[in-house]
Amino acid sequence: MLSYRHAFHAGNHADVLKHVALVQMLDYLIQKPAPLYVIDTHAGAGRYRLDAREAQKLGEFREGIERIWDKQSAPKTVAAYLTAVREMNPAGELKQYPGSPWLAKRALRTSDRLRLFELHSNESRLLAQNFKGAGREVQTTAGDGLALLKSQIPPPSRRALVLIDPSYETKADYANVLAALKDALKRFASGTYALWYPQIAKIESRQLPERLKRLPATGTDWLHVTLRVHAPATDGVGMSGSGMFIINPPWTLADALRDSLPWLTEKLAQDDTAEWKVETSADKTNQ
């Protein structure tokens, strides 16, 4: 199955969580002089028009970025993300939303490299168009990013941020990300790996965080963050929230998220069950 297109979901509450964390990670990682490789295994189109038919059909951005994009009181970590979104909308009206590839390209230096993979034929074509003329530091590939990840690591600089953000259309997606991370950690244990996942009724989704904690090399250095915006539906359909599991996270990330998530949860809450959580391997060790 390969029907998922992120254009229908761009800017939703899950994107907000994912991209707040991504902007913070990039800001930290580029502070060191050695070149950074950013590898996005499921890059999508890279940027999205919120006034296009796809985004308007579900209107998910209205429960995500639209709720907060013009707020001036945002915590520092959220404010950095909102600055990036506003740069894509200089006229002051929310018309476009930056995907992870655009946010990465914005942050990186000329010495850094951005490797973008997308399997969906329409999305990979748009991705190539959106980054045409971006320079030698950006490379787009129409293909399976998880399968091709092993060809990218370790990078020459031994510094990389790998973003893994599949659609989870099938049960196999959960097994595939676990297998890919297990292999990646054998090849390049010091890389930073950021995996997004949905909070949905599937047992595979509920079990994923604990299975990630048991991966080799993740016993002492991981961060798990979740943001739920409403109670799970009684019929088990839909996404009530999302999470990110980050291996070898920047040491500043946990505190930055703990400072910003109360505000973010308040703004994105759709009912009174909305909640957030940040846990780290250090927390578990100290218990």
NORTA-V797160 format. One record per backbone hydrogen bond with DSSP energy under -0.5 kcal/mol. NH is the residue of the N-H (numbers start at 1). CO is the residue of the C=O. If there is no record, write none. Layout:
nh->NH co->CO
nh->NH co->CO
This chain:
nh->8 co->5
nh->9 co->6
nh->10 co->6
nh->12 co->9
nh->16 co->12
nh->17 co->13
nh->18 co->14
nh->19 co->15
nh->20 co->16
nh->21 co->17
nh->22 co->18
nh->23 co->19
nh->24 co->20
nh->25 co->21
nh->26 co->22
nh->27 co->23
nh->28 co->24
nh->29 co->25
nh->30 co->26
nh->31 co->28
nh->32 co->29
nh->37 co->159
nh->38 co->36
nh->38 co->113
nh->39 co->37
nh->39 co->161
nh->40 co->38
nh->40 co->115
nh->41 co->39
nh->41 co->163
nh->43 co->40
nh->43 co->117
nh->46 co->43
nh->48 co->97
nh->50 co->48
nh->50 co->95
nh->51 co->95
nh->52 co->49
nh->56 co->52
nh->57 co->53
nh->58 co->54
nh->59 co->55
nh->60 co->8
nh->62 co->59
nh->63 co->60
nh->64 co->61
nh->65 co->11
nh->66 co->61
nh->67 co->64
nh->68 co->64
nh->68 co->65
nh->69 co->65
nh->71 co->68
nh->79 co->75
nh->80 co->76
nh->81 co->77
nh->82 co->78
nh->83 co->79
nh->84 co->80
nh->85 co->81
nh->86 co->82
nh->87 co->83
nh->88 co->84
nh->88 co->85
nh->89 co->86
nh->92 co->89
nh->95 co->93
nh->97 co->48
nh->99 co->46
nh->102 co->46
nh->103 co->99
nh->104 co->100
nh->105 co->101
nh->106 co->102
nh->107 co->103
nh->108 co->104
nh->112 co->109
nh->113 co->36
nh->114 co->137
nh->115 co->38
nh->116 co->114
nh->116 co->139
nh->117 co->40
nh->118 co->141
nh->124 co->120
nh->125 co->121
nh->126 co->122
nh->127 co->123
nh->128 co->124
nh->129 co->125
nh->130 co->126
nh->131 co->127
nh->132 co->129
nh->134 co->131
nh->138 co->135
nh->139 co->114
nh->141 co->116
nh->143 co->118
nh->143 co->141
nh->145 co->41
nh->145 co->143
nh->148 co->144
nh->149 co->145
nh->149 co->146
nh->151 co->148
nh->152 co->149
nh->153 co->149
nh->158 co->155
nh->161 co->37
nh->162 co->192
nh->163 co->39
nh->163 co->161
nh->164 co->162
nh->164 co->194
nh->165 co->163
nh->173 co->170
nh->174 co->170
nh->174 co->171
nh->175 co->171
nh->176 co->172
nh->177 co->173
nh->178 co->174
nh->179 co->175
nh->180 co->176
nh->181 co->177
nh->182 co->178
nh->183 co->179
nh->184 co->180
nh->185 co->181
nh->186 co->182
nh->187 co->183
nh->188 co->184
nh->191 co->188
nh->192 co->160
nh->193 co->191
nh->193 co->247
nh->194 co->162
nh->195 co->193
nh->195 co->245
nh->196 co->164
nh->196 co->194
nh->197 co->243
nh->199 co->241
nh->200 co->198
nh->201 co->236
nh->205 co->202
nh->206 co->202
nh->207 co->203
nh->208 co->204
nh->209 co->205
nh->211 co->207
nh->212 co->208
nh->213 co->209
nh->214 co->210
nh->215 co->212
nh->218 co->215
nh->223 co->246
nh->224 co->279
nh->225 co->244
nh->226 co->277
nh->227 co->242
nh->228 co->275
nh->229 co->240
nh->230 co->240
nh->236 co->233
nh->240 co->199
nh->240 co->238
nh->241 co->199
nh->242 co->227
nh->243 co->197
nh->244 co->225
nh->245 co->195
nh->246 co->223
nh->246 co->244
nh->247 co->193
nh->247 co->245
nh->248 co->221
nh->249 co->246
nh->253 co->250
nh->256 co->252
nh->257 co->253
nh->258 co->254
nh->259 co->255
nh->260 co->256
nh->261 co->257
nh->262 co->258
nh->264 co->260
nh->265 co->261
nh->266 co->262
nh->267 co->263
nh->268 co->264
nh->269 co->265
nh->270 co->229
nh->271 co->229
nh->274 co->271
nh->275 co->228
nh->277 co->226
nh->279 co->224
nh->281 co->222
nh->284 co->280
nh->285 co->281
nh->286 co->282
nh->287 co->283
nh->287 co->284
